[in-house]
Amino acid sequence: MKLLAIEQETSAINWNEESETLINESYQVYHLFQEGVIRDINYNENENTVIILECSSKEEALKKLSTLPLVKAGLTSFEVVKLRPYTGFDRITRKSLA
């Protein structure tokens, strides 16, 4: 199942004081990427992390995200939503078959 996770800061963060946490975060993101859980990771225009995950459920995705050091430290959390395949192409193929 493909899921979208958008990070939210839970409070004001002084990133200069979190350098070790950020390094550990990078290691854990890399581990989840190698595991096949994280498929893509970016920042949005607000500098929040946006992640595409592949998990068996929304609950599993939240569990995997809870292993991230910034989440463990209570500095960030994630909103997770399930994604489903786009079905709009069906309108094109049905029309062309008519």
Summary of the structure (lengths in Angstrom):
residues: 98
radius of gyration: 16.9
end to end distance: 32.9
largest distance: 63.2
contacts: 237
relative contact order: 0.26
helix: 42%
strand: 28%
